[in-house]
Amino acid sequence: MASHRKPRSRIPAPLTGHSRRTAVGFTTAALASVTLLSQSANAAPTDPSSAAQSIELVKEKVDSLYHQAETATQRYNAAKERTDQQRAKVDKLLDSVAQRTEKLNEARRMLGNYAAAQYRDGGMARSAATLLFSNDPQDVFDQSHLLDRMTGRQKQAVDDFQKQRVKAAKERGKASESLASLTASQKQLKVQKKTVQDKLTEARRLLANLTAKEKARLAAIEKKKAEEARRKAAELAEKQRQEAAARKKQQEQEQQNAGGSGSTAPSTPSAPANSSKAAQAIAFAKAQLGKPYVWGATGPSSFDCSGLTQAAWKSAGISLPRTTWDQVKAGTRVSTSQLQPGDLVFFYDDISHVGLYIGDGMMIHAPKPGDVVKKAPITEMPIYGSVRPS
């Protein structure tokens, strides 16, 4: 009886590069960067929700990279500020060293003149020469027989020489320490600069690897999120108006209860302390609309986020620190519900972004590389807190 063999199972042919891209919804390079290959490969080629989810994850990755780059930018700004300050200090110390060296040389010349005169007169030539060229003139100076033979002016010349030499040595020591500190600051500046550039390069690579269809999906996702942020901003603005009305009503009631006793109700805590200066800062920020974001920039042709807020308030006569981490300490903390135009709004737990509030839930800010100074809802990012500069 003939034996029957089971038919061999046919191994399906591997997906072609075109089929794989269709099933996944975006390029292999983007998949490798965000570790989505295994999840997306199981999705049906015709499933639009799966493709949208994949693009959503790409957006999250890109947004995270931009956030990391902005955090690194603030570190760069801090390092640059330290470097600039240290360089100015070094320049000042080097000038001081030069001046001190000149005074030392003058004292040396004066002492040399006395030594030469005494030599010509047959006086204490050996002692003066020994004092002039000794590594430690103090040892020679302490010898009582030399003191006894010096005139008052000669002794003054020696004193001046010793004082100038000690001061010159101290100035040179300070300059050396400051130069070492400057070198360390410059190294840190270089590290932070590379960190920013690496993050931005990775984000640009992810975006460049998307197809035209994928970029269109990404734009649709961003548009939807922007609309949601505007809706939340409108709700916030309405809440602010309601709370302001409630505070005003309470204040009027307190004045009525005072019964004309002459007492004055305390001013509302949400009243802007410098409304005219806030208006100047906002006017400056509005004049910058459309200028490009450039990390580390403070104007006038481009800005990063803290560079813009610093320049805006500087135009109103108020100096703010360079970084978001220092700006958040430069003023009075206010709640989101009591924001007034001109206040600074900070974002994320690491306080890496800042915008200038202009009212109705909106701000002017410098968002990220590839974007420009623009108006945006403050609700498009997680709010850390707000400060009213003063």
Solvent accessible surface area in square Angstrom, and as a share of the most:
residue,aa,sasa,rsa
1,M,232,1.03
2,A,82,0.63
3,S,103,0.66
4,H,164,0.73
5,R,200,0.73
6,K,184,0.78
7,P,125,0.78
8,R,207,0.76
9,S,105,0.68
10,R,228,0.83
11,I,160,0.81
12,P,114,0.72
13,A,90,0.70
14,P,118,0.74
15,L,107,0.53
16,T,86,0.50
17,G,35,0.34
18,H,132,0.59
19,S,39,0.25
20,R,92,0.34
21,R,115,0.42
22,T,70,0.41
23,A,15,0.12
24,V,3,0.02
25,G,12,0.11
26,F,2,0.01
27,T,28,0.16
28,T,73,0.42
29,A,44,0.34
30,A,0,0.00
31,L,2,0.01
32,A,77,0.59
33,S,26,0.17
34,V,18,0.10
35,T,106,0.62
36,L,9,0.05
37,L,80,0.40
38,S,78,0.50
39,Q,112,0.50
40,S,6,0.04
41,A,52,0.40
42,N,135,0.69
43,A,22,0.17
44,A,56,0.44
45,P,87,0.55
46,T,121,0.70
47,D,52,0.27
48,P,104,0.66
49,S,75,0.48
50,S,19,0.12
51,A,12,0.09
52,A,42,0.32
53,Q,119,0.53
54,S,5,0.03
55,I,0,0.00
56,E,43,0.19
57,L,62,0.31
58,V,0,0.00
59,K,20,0.09
60,E,89,0.40
61,K,63,0.27
62,V,7,0.04
63,D,55,0.29
64,S,45,0.29
65,L,3,0.02
66,Y,27,0.10
67,H,52,0.23
68,Q,69,0.31
69,A,3,0.02
70,E,15,0.07
71,T,13,0.08
72,A,1,0.01
73,T,2,0.01
74,Q,0,0.00
75,R,112,0.41
76,Y,27,0.10
77,N,2,0.01
78,A,19,0.15
79,A,0,0.00
80,K,78,0.33
81,E,57,0.25
82,R,117,0.43
83,T,2,0.01
84,D,61,0.31
85,Q,112,0.50
86,Q,30,0.14
87,R,96,0.35
88,A,62,0.48
89,K,110,0.47
90,V,4,0.03
91,D,73,0.38
92,K,155,0.66
93,L,23,0.12
94,L,79,0.39
95,D,85,0.44
96,S,32,0.21
97,V,23,0.13
98,A,63,0.49
99,Q,117,0.52
100,R,46,0.17
101,T,46,0.27
102,E,96,0.43
103,K,102,0.43
104,L,11,0.05
105,N,51,0.26
106,E,83,0.37
107,A,9,0.07
108,R,98,0.36
109,R,121,0.44
110,M,82,0.37
111,L,7,0.04
112,G,21,0.20
113,N,94,0.48
114,Y,42,0.16
115,A,12,0.09
116,A,45,0.35
117,A,31,0.24
118,Q,18,0.08
119,Y,154,0.59
120,R,178,0.65
121,D,121,0.63
122,G,65,0.63
123,G,35,0.34
124,M,13,0.06
125,A,21,0.16
126,R,206,0.75
127,S,23,0.15
128,A,5,0.04
129,A,42,0.33
130,T,64,0.37
131,L,1,0.00
132,L,25,0.12
133,F,160,0.67
134,S,30,0.19
135,N,145,0.74
136,D,62,0.32
137,P,1,0.01
138,Q,73,0.32
139,D,90,0.47
140,V,15,0.09
141,F,23,0.09
142,D,85,0.44
143,Q,76,0.34
144,S,77,0.50
145,H,97,0.43
146,L,2,0.01
147,L,67,0.33
148,D,119,0.62
149,R,142,0.52
150,M,25,0.11
151,T,79,0.46
152,G,62,0.60
153,R,182,0.67
154,Q,20,0.09
155,K,85,0.36
156,Q,96,0.43
157,A,6,0.05
158,V,0,0.00
159,D,28,0.15
160,D,53,0.28
161,F,2,0.01
162,Q,30,0.13
163,K,115,0.49
164,Q,32,0.14
165,R,70,0.26
166,V,82,0.47
167,K,91,0.39
168,A,0,0.00
169,A,52,0.40
170,K,129,0.55
171,E,29,0.13
172,R,109,0.40
173,G,35,0.33
174,K,109,0.46
175,A,5,0.04
176,S,69,0.44
177,E,127,0.57
178,S,6,0.04
179,L,76,0.38
180,A,66,0.52
181,S,48,0.31
182,L,17,0.08
183,T,65,0.38
184,A,61,0.47
185,S,14,0.09
186,Q,73,0.32
187,K,135,0.57
188,Q,70,0.31
189,L,34,0.17
190,K,154,0.65
191,V,85,0.49
192,Q,16,0.07
193,K,91,0.39
194,K,124,0.52
195,T,45,0.26
196,V,0,0.00
197,Q,81,0.36
198,D,70,0.36
199,K,55,0.23
200,L,3,0.01
201,T,81,0.47
202,E,51,0.23
203,A,0,0.00
204,R,127,0.46
205,R,103,0.37
206,L,0,0.00
207,L,51,0.25
208,A,75,0.58
209,N,40,0.20
210,L,9,0.04
211,T,58,0.34
212,A,86,0.67
213,K,139,0.59
214,E,6,0.03
215,K,96,0.41
216,A,63,0.49
217,R,66,0.24
218,L,15,0.07
219,A,58,0.45
220,A,60,0.46
221,I,26,0.13
222,E,70,0.32
223,K,131,0.56
224,K,148,0.63
225,K,94,0.40
226,A,35,0.27
227,E,81,0.36
228,E,70,0.31
229,A,7,0.05
230,R,119,0.44
231,R,117,0.43
232,K,91,0.39
233,A,2,0.01
234,A,60,0.47
235,E,95,0.43
236,L,26,0.13
237,A,5,0.04
238,E,73,0.33
239,K,106,0.45
240,Q,20,0.09
241,R,128,0.47
242,Q,110,0.49
243,E,53,0.24
244,A,45,0.35
245,A,62,0.48
246,A,60,0.46
247,R,43,0.16
248,K,128,0.54
249,K,151,0.64
250,Q,109,0.48
251,Q,46,0.20
252,E,79,0.35
253,Q,93,0.41
254,E,70,0.31
255,Q,97,0.43
256,Q,130,0.58
257,N,108,0.55
258,A,34,0.26
259,G,65,0.62
260,G,77,0.74
261,S,84,0.54
262,G,70,0.68
263,S,76,0.49
264,T,122,0.71
265,A,18,0.14
266,P,103,0.65
267,S,90,0.58
268,T,45,0.26
269,P,96,0.60
270,S,6,0.04
271,A,45,0.35
272,P,51,0.32
273,A,74,0.58
274,N,42,0.22
275,S,68,0.44
276,S,75,0.49
277,K,73,0.31
278,A,7,0.05
279,A,58,0.45
280,Q,87,0.39
281,A,0,0.00
282,I,19,0.10
283,A,60,0.47
284,F,56,0.23
285,A,0,0.00
286,K,95,0.40
287,A,72,0.56
288,Q,12,0.05
289,L,67,0.34
290,G,46,0.44
291,K,63,0.27
292,P,64,0.40
293,Y,11,0.04
294,V,69,0.40
295,W,49,0.17
296,G,19,0.18
297,A,17,0.13
298,T,63,0.37
299,G,29,0.28
300,P,112,0.70
301,S,79,0.51
302,S,17,0.11
303,F,1,0.00
304,D,0,0.00
305,C,1,0.00
306,S,0,0.00
307,G,0,0.00
308,L,1,0.00
309,T,0,0.00
310,Q,39,0.17
311,A,17,0.13
312,A,0,0.00
313,W,4,0.01
314,K,143,0.60
315,S,56,0.36
316,A,7,0.05
317,G,63,0.61
318,I,18,0.09
319,S,102,0.66
320,L,12,0.06
321,P,43,0.27
322,R,23,0.08
323,T,1,0.01
324,T,0,0.00
325,W,68,0.24
326,D,56,0.29
327,Q,0,0.00
328,V,13,0.07
329,K,155,0.65
330,A,28,0.22
331,G,33,0.32
332,T,83,0.48
333,R,133,0.48
334,V,23,0.13
335,S,58,0.37
336,T,42,0.24
337,S,22,0.14
338,Q,40,0.18
339,L,10,0.05
340,Q,43,0.19
341,P,56,0.35
342,G,1,0.01
343,D,2,0.01
344,L,0,0.00
345,V,0,0.00
346,F,0,0.00
347,F,0,0.00
348,Y,50,0.19
349,D,138,0.72
350,D,52,0.27
351,I,26,0.13
352,S,0,0.00
353,H,1,0.01
354,V,0,0.00
355,G,0,0.00
356,L,1,0.00
357,Y,3,0.01
358,I,35,0.18
359,G,14,0.13
360,D,96,0.50
361,G,0,0.00
362,M,49,0.22
363,M,0,0.00
364,I,0,0.00
365,H,3,0.01
366,A,0,0.00
367,P,18,0.11
368,K,67,0.28
369,P,19,0.12
370,G,88,0.85
371,D,30,0.16
372,V,57,0.33
373,V,2,0.01
374,K,72,0.31
375,K,98,0.42
376,A,4,0.03
377,P,8,0.05
378,I,0,0.00
379,T,35,0.20
380,E,75,0.34
381,M,28,0.13
382,P,85,0.54
383,I,58,0.30
384,Y,89,0.34
385,G,11,0.10
386,S,1,0.00
387,V,0,0.00
388,R,19,0.07
389,P,1,0.01
390,S,91,0.59
